[in-house]
Amino acid sequence: MTRRAQQPITIRSDRAAHRLALLTRGGRSQASVIEEALERMPLPKDAESELRARIEAILDQASPASIPSMAAFDAREYDEHGQPR
């Protein structure tokens, strides 16, 4: 891609502009320095899929045998007259 076809990069931080100037003193282009820095950064995780995976891991630990039936729950929580224990 030609230089004119590339989108310009605006750096609004004085600290970042100074750091970029230091990194390009050796003849490297600003674009290569920025590309290298961006490639080193981890991509953000998809929050929804991470949450879904955590929920599924919790559900996998709960076996169907550990969940009482409604009759077993009623017998445990209520007496023979339907009153709470």
Secondary structure, 3 states (H helix, E strand, C coil): CCHHHCCCCCCCCHHHHHHHHHHCCCCCCHHHHHHHHHHHCCCCCCHHHHHHHHHHHHHHHCCHHHCCCHHHHHHHHECCCCCEC
